[in-house]
């Protein structure tokens, strides 16, 4: 009897299971082929958003703009952004049928006539159908000022724009993959824009045509051969080394590993505090050190890829300050060896890496710079100096949290209190050194770039505010007006000052430094201000109530 006969057979459940496994296996094999073709082409260069990057980064940016994720669901599994790009070239109908779009706002789904579902993921076809059904309303939104739109309306416009950009790229209309003419190789062109190609352009064009033909036939060996041949031709442009490094950077996910190791350090420190096992402390320090190495290697790769210093954008400043925090935490731990330094370094590094992830979700974190920033010399000596000052000040503020908590929990531990006081004083002096000289160097750069040393620009005012705040605290401490607890409270409030100077300028949208505007920053700053004020004042009151009375000597 056939296993697939009709009727009430006891083997029917087995038949159904076999068919399910067969379909899953076929889907997995199909995805495996797509991933093989993706690996073959992902190192090839394309000009996108003002810079030459590998196709893997172009695909990643497209998928991130649609869903905030770097992978696309594919049944029970998922596929890489590069594989989705290949599928878009080989089988557009299958690619647009995948749930590549994630709608974070239920109101957007409702406006498109889409019912809510777990994960709020929808296919491109579903979203396009919803946009077409509401075309009249959407066109009306484009004619209204953005500031008058509700959040859901703004997100609808952004979704429409992102879809248009992605399909122009995927369709090849704007994907610049052909180097420019001999006199202007840096001006890459879409295939359709090449007129009277020179010898190099002719070879690249024929290579792309051959490779795309193999992709549409899903001929994996042919794709691999043609992509390798095309890469050899494109090596004449001198871009291949950095492109491979960029693909490796995203594939390794070193910053994600750093975040995971920092969080593991915090878990191990908590376990050590509860169980008192010295080996837990050792593993925690090793975890923080490994996370810091991952972060530094990741930053080093970015320097090589971009051919510029490690800090030039708001995102890069966040991860740089995370590295500074981790290194200072390890330095404190090397002196004290009690877990305080590791706690401070891991908390700050993990927090800042989480903040960085929110910026990375917006797309390419290696974008082109504002014109004034195109100076490797000043980016190195001014921006690194002032950003290191931010990191040192934040570390001093977190040490102040620990100092106040220790005074509240262990009021009689004078030795630990004294060590915390010295650490806060030293960190404050280091912070003042970096922020003061960073501000002075910024003035010199401003004179060379804009013809004046100081213009009361919001960013300049923010840097000066940090300097003045630290000077005030150190003066009050040295004069004896502020005791250790008040000094610690001032350093906690200093975290708010740094946040305003670092991110607050982006809220204003004015001044010569307003090139890093980020939506949603205002409420984050409010949260930091309220949280740090509450934490600082609360810890100060607690520590003050637990203060040990002075001992009066007896006769």
N, C-alpha and C positions, 0 to 999 in steps of 0.2 A: 504493500500500500504506500502511496506517495505521502511524504511528510506534509505536503501542502494540500491534501485533499480537502474537499468541502464537507460540511456536516459537523455534527457534534462530536468531534474527535478529542480524545484526552490529550492529544499532542498539540491542540490549538494554542495553548499558552506558550509552548516551546517555539511554535512557528512565529508567533508575535514577537517573542524575545529575540529570535534569530533575525527577523526583519529589522528590529530596532538596532541591534548590534551591527548589522550590515550597513544600515544608513549612517550610523555614527562612524563606522570604519571608513566608508566612502568619503564622508565629510572631512574626517581627519586626514585622509590621504590627499584630498583636494587642497586643504589648508597647508599641508606639508609642501606640496608643489609650489603653492604661492609663496611660502616662506623661502624656499630655495631660490626662486626667481628674484624675490626681494633682496636676498643677501647678495645676489649677483650684481644688481643695479644700484644698491643703496649708496655706494661710494661715488657714483658719478656726479659731477658738479652741475649746479644750476644757480643762476642769479635770482635771488628772491629777497624782497624787502631790503634792497640796497646792498646786499653782500652775496658773495659766492659761497654756497653751502652744499653739502651732500644731499642727494635726493631723500635720504632717510630723514634729514632735518626738515625738509620741505613737507614730507608726508606727515611727520610728527606735528608740525605746526598746524596743518590742515585739520587733523583729527582733534588736536587740543582745542582749536577754535570752535569745533562743533560740539564737543562733549566734555571738555575739561579733563579728559583722560588720554593716555598715549596708546591705548589699545582699543580694538573694536570687537564687540561680542560676536562670536561665531558658533552658534548653537550652545553646547555645554562648555565650550572652551572660548578662546579669544585669539585674535590675530594681531600681528604688529601693524603699526601705521603704514610701514613700507609695503607689507603684503596687501593691505587694503588699497594702496595706490596702484599696485600691480593689477589687482582684480578690477579696479576701475578702468584700466587700460584694456584688459583682456576680456572682461565680461561686465560692462557697465550695469546691466540689469541686475546682476547678482550683487554687485557692490552697493547699489542704491537701495536694495532690499534689506540690507543689514541694518541693525539698530545702532547706527553710528552717531546719533544725535541724542544728547541728554538735556532735557529741559528742567532746569532747577526750579522754575517758578510754575506752580500749577495753573496760574492765571494765563500764562502763555499757552499752555496746552489747551485750556478752555477756549481761548480766542481762536485757536486753530481748529477747533471742533474735535480735539483728541481727548479720549477718556483717560483718566489717570490710571497708571499701572505701576507695579513695583519697579523701583529703579528709575522710573520716568524716562526710559529709553525708547526712541522711536526711529523708524527707518527714514532715510532721506526721502523716499517716495511719499510716505505719509505726511511728512512736514511740508513738502512741496505742494501736495494736494491741498493741504490746509491753507497755505499761503495763497494759492491760486483762487480758492473759494472765497477768500477774504481780500482779494486784490484791491477793491475799491477803498475799503477802510485802511489798508496798509499804505496806499498811495497818499491818502489824506494825512497820515502820520508824518510822511516825509516832508510835507509842506508846513508842518508846525514847528515852532522853536523847540529844541531839545529840552530846554529848562522847563517847559510847560508840560512835558510828557510824564505819565506815570511810569514807575519802574518796569511794569510788564510791557508797556508800549515801547519803551526804550530797548528792552530786550528783544522784542519782535523785530525792530529795525536792525539791530545788531545781528540777529539770526539770519535775516534776509541778506544782509551784506556779506556775512561769512559764507553762506551757501553760494552766493554769486562768485565770490573770490575763489572758493575751493573748486567750483566746477570750471571756471576759466583756466585754473591751473591744471586740473586733471585732464581737461579736454585739450590741453596744449596751447590754448590761445594766448596765454600770458607766461607760460613756463619757459624761461630763457635758458636754453641748454646748448646753444651754439655760440662759441666765442666770437667776438666782434672781428671786424676786418683787421688786417695785419697792423695797421697804425694805431688801432684802438682795441686791443685784445680784451681789455677789461670791460668793454661794453657788450655784454652777452645779449643774445637775441633769441626770441622764439623761432621755431623752425619756419613758420610762415612769413617771417619778416626778412629772411636772408635773400638778398638780391646780388646777383653776380658773385657767387662765392669764390674765395681764393682757395688755394690747394688744401690748407688745413681745414677750412670750413667745409669743403667738398668731402673730405674724408670723414669728418664728424657727422655730416648729414647722412652719408651713406651708411655709416655705422648705426646711427639712430634708426634709420628706416629698416635696416636688417634686424635690429634688436626688437623693435616694436612689432614687426611681422612675426617673429618667433614668440613674442609674448601673447599676441592674439591667438596663436595656435596652441598655446600652453606647452610649447616644446622646450622643456627645461634645459636639456643639454645645449640646444641651439642658443637659448638666452644666455647661458653661462659663457659660451664661446664668444658670442658677439659682444657681450658686455666687457669681457676681458680685453678683446681687441680694441674696443672703443676707449677703454681706460688707458691703454697704451698710447693711443693717439692723443688723448686729452692730457697726458702727462707733459706734453710740450708746453702747456699753459702754466706749469709750476704749482698747481693747486692740490695735487693728489695727496701729499703728506699730511697736510692739515685737515683735509677732508676725512681721511681715515681716522685721525685722532678724534675728530668730532663725533664720528659714528661710535668709536670706542667709548668716548665720554658718556654718551647717552645710554649705551648698552650696559656699561659697568654699573651705572647708578651709584657712583661713589658717595654723593651727598646723601642719598637715601640710606646707604650703609652707615654713614657717619651718624645720622639721626638715630638709627636703630641701636647702634652701639652706645650712644649717649643715654638713650632711654634705658638700656640694659644696665648701664653704670648706676643710674638712679635706683633701679630695682634692687641691685646688689647692695648698694649702700643702705637702703631701707632694711634689707634682710640682715645685714651686719649689725645695724642698730638694735634689731629685735633679738637676734641670736648670739651676738658677740663672738662670731667666728672670724679670726684674723684672715683666713684664706678668702673669705668673701670680699674683704677690703682689697686684697691683692688683685683678685679678678676684676673688681670694679675699676681699679686704677688702670689695669691693662686694657679694659674695655674702653675707657675714656681715651687712653693713649692711641689705641687702634682707630677709634673714631676720628681723632684729630689728624692722624696720618691720612686716612681716607679723604678728609676734607682738604688737607693741604695738597695732596696729589691731584684731587679734582680741580682745585684752583690753579695748580701748575699746568694742567692740561688746557684749561681755559686761556691762560696766558699764551701758551704756544699756539693755540688755534686762532686767537684774535690778534696775536702779535702786538699786544699792548699790556700795560700794567693791570693788576688784578681787580682794581676798583675804578669803574667808570660809569656805572649805572646804579640805581637804587637797589636793585636785586644784588648786584655784586658787593655793594657796601654791607648788606645784611649778612651775607655769608662770610665776608672778611671779618666783620666784628665778631661773628660766631667763632671763627678761628682764633682771633685774639683772646676771646673769653676762655676758650678751652686751654690755650697755652698758658695764660695767667693762672687758671685753676690748677693746672699741673705744676706750675712753679710754686704756688702756695702749698700744694700738697707735698712737694719735695722738701719743704722746710718744716711743716707741721706734722705731716704723716698721721692725721687723725680723721681724715675724710671731709673736713670742711672745704678745702680747696677743690677737691673733686666734685663735691656737691655744687659749689658755686659755678665751676666751669661747665659741668654737665647741664645744669638748669638753664644757664644762659645760652649755651651752644644749641641745645635742643629747641629752646623757645625760638631762637632766631632762625634756625633751619626750618621750623614750621612756618614762620612768617615768610621765609624765602619761597617755600612751596606755593604759597598763595600768589606770589608774583610770577613764579614759573608756570603756573596753570594758564596764564594769559597768552603763552606762546613762546616765541623765540627769546631766550635770555641773553643772546649774544648779538643783539641788534646794533645797528649803526649808531654812532655817537652824535650828540649835538656838536656843531662846528667848533665851538669854543673849547671843547674837550679834546680835540685832536692834537694833543701835545703830550707825547710820552714822558717828556722830562717833568713837566708840571704835574701830570697825573701821578707820577711816582712820588715826588717829594712833597707836594701839597696835599693831594687827596688822601694818600696813604697816611700821612701824618695826622690830619684832622680826624680821619676815620678811626685810626688807632686810639686817638683821644676819646672818641665816643665809647669804644670798647672798654678802655681803662676806667672811665667814669661809671659805666654800667656795672663793671665788676666790683668797684668800690661800693656802689649802691647795694648790690646783692650781699656782699660781705657785711654791710651794715644791717641788713635783715637778720643775718645769722648772729651777729653780735648782740642785737637787741633780744632775739629769741633766747640766746644763751644766758644773758643777764636775767631774763625772766625765769627760765627753767632751772638754772644753777647759780643763784645769786652769790653763793659763797666761793665760787671757783675763780679766785682773783687772778690766778696764773693765766687761765684761758681768756679772761676779760682783757688782761694786759696785752696778750698776743693779738687779739682782735683789734684793739685800739691802735697798736703799732701798724698792723696791716692796713687799716683804714687810712692812717696818716700817710704811709708810704704810697699807697695807691692814689690818694688824692694829689700828692705832689707829682707823681708820674703823669696823671691825667692832666694836671695844669700845664706841665711841660709840653705835652703833645698838642693840647688844644691851643695854647698860647702861640707856639711856634707855627702850628698849622695855620692859624689866623693871620700871622704876620706874612708867611709865605703866600697865602691867598691874596693878600693885598699887593704883593709884588707882581703876582700873576695878573691880577686885575689891572694893574697899571700897564702891563705889556699888552693885554688884550683889549681893554676898554679905555685906556688913557687916564685912569684915576685909581688911587690906592683904596679909596673907601667911598661908597655911595649910599650907605644906609640901606642896602639891599636886604630883604628879609633873611636870606641865608647868612649874610655877613652879621646881621644882628643876632641870629641864633647862635653862631659860633662865639660871638662876644658875650652873649648871655651865659654860656657855660663857663667861660673864663671868669667872669665877674662873680658867678655863683661860687665857684671853687675858691677864688680869692677871699670872698666874704667868710666862707666856712673856715678856711685855714687861719684867717686873721682872728676870728672869734675864738677858735680853739687855742691858738698860741697866746692870746690875751687872757685866757681863763674865763672868758664870758660864757662860752659854751662848753659844758662838760662832755664826757664821752657819749652819754646817751643823746644829748641834744645834737652833737656832731653827727652821730649815726643817723638821727632823724633827718638832718639836713642832706646827708648823702642819699637817703632813700628818696627824698623829694628831688634830688639831682637827677634821678632816672626820668622824672617827668620833664625836666629841663632839656635833657638830651633828646627825648622823644619829640618834643616840640621843635627843637633846632634841627633835628635830623629829618623828620617827616612833615612837620607842620608847614614848612615853606611850600610844600606841594599842594596844600589846600588853597593857597592864595591865588595861584595862577598868574602872579605878577613878578616882576623883577627879572634880572638876567640869569638867575639860577632856577627858574621855574620850568626846567626841561624834564622833570621827573614826576609829573602829575599822576596821581593814582586815585581812582574813585574808591569811596568807602573808607578812606583814611580817617575822616573826621570822627566817626563813632568809635573807631579803634583807639584814637588818641584820647577821647573822652573816657573810654574804659580804662586805659592805662592811668590817666590822671586820678580818676576816682579810686581805682583799685590800689594804687601805690600810696595815695594819701590815707586811705582807710587802714592799709596794712602798716604804714609807718607810724601813724598816730596811735593805732591800737597796740602795736608792739612797744612803743615808747611808754604809754600809760601802764602797760602790764609790767615792763621792766622797772619803771619808777615805783610802782606799788610793791615790788618785791625787793627793793633796795635794802641792803643790809645797813642797820644803824651804825653810826660811828661808835667805836669803842673808846670810852673815857678812861684814861689811865687812873688807877687807884693810887692813893698815897702810900 
